[in-house]
């Protein structure tokens, strides 16, 4: 059986209306991008309070 994944290793997924909105939110929140698999979609390294900050910065959906 593989070892359990730590929640620290799992990315937070945020969806924005556009790449420009995503980039602005990343700058505003000082988030660390792990990957951007599609326009307006970013995988971020999670930290305390990031989810709320992303919503405040215009995210349509945030999945932890």
C-alpha positions as CSV (number, residue, x, y, z in Angstrom):
1,X,0.0,0.0,0.0
2,X,1.4,3.4,-0.9
3,X,2.1,5.9,1.9
4,X,-0.7,8.4,2.7
5,X,-0.3,11.8,1.0
6,X,0.3,14.8,3.3
7,X,-2.2,17.6,2.8
8,X,0.9,19.9,2.5
9,X,1.7,18.1,-0.8
10,X,-1.7,18.5,-2.3
11,X,-2.3,21.7,-4.4
12,X,-5.1,24.1,-3.9
13,X,-7.0,24.5,-7.2
14,X,-8.4,28.0,-8.1
15,X,-10.5,28.9,-11.1
16,X,-10.6,32.5,-12.4
17,X,-12.5,34.1,-15.3
18,X,-9.2,34.6,-17.2
19,X,-5.4,34.2,-17.0
20,X,-5.1,38.0,-16.3
21,X,-7.4,37.6,-13.2
22,X,-5.5,34.6,-12.0
23,X,-2.1,36.4,-12.3
24,X,-3.5,39.5,-10.5
25,X,-4.8,37.3,-7.7
26,X,-1.5,35.4,-7.4
27,X,0.4,38.7,-7.1
28,X,-2.1,40.0,-4.6
29,X,-2.0,36.9,-2.4
30,X,1.7,36.1,-2.8
31,X,0.7,32.5,-3.7
32,X,3.2,30.1,-5.1
33,X,2.1,28.5,-8.4
34,X,2.8,24.8,-8.8
35,X,1.2,24.6,-12.2
36,X,-1.3,26.2,-14.6
37,X,-3.0,23.4,-16.5
38,X,-5.6,25.6,-18.4
39,X,-6.5,29.2,-18.9
40,X,-7.7,30.7,-15.7
41,X,-6.9,27.6,-13.7
42,X,-4.0,27.5,-11.3
43,X,-2.7,24.9,-8.8
44,X,-1.1,26.6,-5.8
45,X,0.9,25.6,-2.8
46,X,-1.6,25.9,0.0
47,X,-1.0,28.0,3.1
48,X,-3.3,29.2,6.0
49,X,-5.9,31.7,4.8
50,X,-5.1,31.4,1.1
51,X,-8.6,30.1,0.1
52,X,-10.3,33.2,1.6
53,X,-7.7,35.5,0.0
54,X,-8.3,34.0,-3.4
55,X,-12.1,34.4,-3.1
56,X,-11.5,38.0,-2.1
57,X,-9.2,38.5,-5.1
58,X,-11.9,37.2,-7.5
59,X,-11.7,33.4,-7.7
60,X,-14.9,31.8,-9.0
61,X,-14.1,28.4,-7.4
62,X,-11.4,27.3,-4.9
63,X,-10.9,23.6,-4.1
64,X,-8.7,22.5,-1.2
